[in-house]
Amino acid sequence: MKRIDKAKKIGIILDNLYPETPIPLDHSSSYTLLVAVMLSAQTTDKKVNQVTPNLFSYASTPEQMNKLEVNFIQDLIKEIGLAPTKAKNLKKMAKQLIDGGGMRGDWDYLESLAGVGHKTASVVMSQWYGIPAFPIDTHIHRLASRWGLSKAKNVEMTERDLKKLWKKELWNKRHLQIIFFGREHCQARHHDLNDCMICCWAASQKRKILERNK
């Protein structure tokens, strides 16, 4: 089956399973979404959602965050992975936003902020500003390979491959649907590809054998 045909069939399954695609990170503004996404690197969304209410009670704006000491920020997010580095970046990012006039939907601007890479900027651009983007996290990178939609060795190449398979107006919801599916139906470990509603037909026999022997 060609990649484009797989993508169409996968899209139908995902649309049926997830007609609505709520953002899994709790937020109330473009800034709090940016902070939550930045904190989610190498940390589960669940853990981020447990930590951010307290953090945002002190600092839900760049101006408030900029007034906090780095050590205090770190203490507020200490349960999250890479807390020391993320605390420093939150402080620096707040100052950059203040100096830059606040949040705005601009790729170069967002990616210039401390702790904000392309994936983080993509989430904010797609989910807050409605700009078509296809943020690639570990779930999507893994499933794109597992389903034979991409042979990419890195997330940048996976992003390019997936953007070619679905129309631009579908990108913002499709990336969330794949994340939801990966978490609920297609886990990285102890997953029988033959029992998966997508892997059973989308994954190659070689891939099934490879994962069975892990």
Secondary structure, DSSP 8 states (H G I E B T S, - for coil): --HHHHHHHHHHHHHHH-S----SS--SSHHHHHHHHHHTTTS-HHHHHHHHHHHHHH-SSHHHHHHS-HHHHHHHTTTSTTHHHHHHHHHHHHHHHHHHTS----HHHHHTSTT--HHHHHHHHHHTS--------HHHHHHHHHTTS---SSHHHHHHHHHHHS-GGGHHHHHHHHHHHHHHT--SSS--GGGSTTHHHHS-HHHHHHHHT-
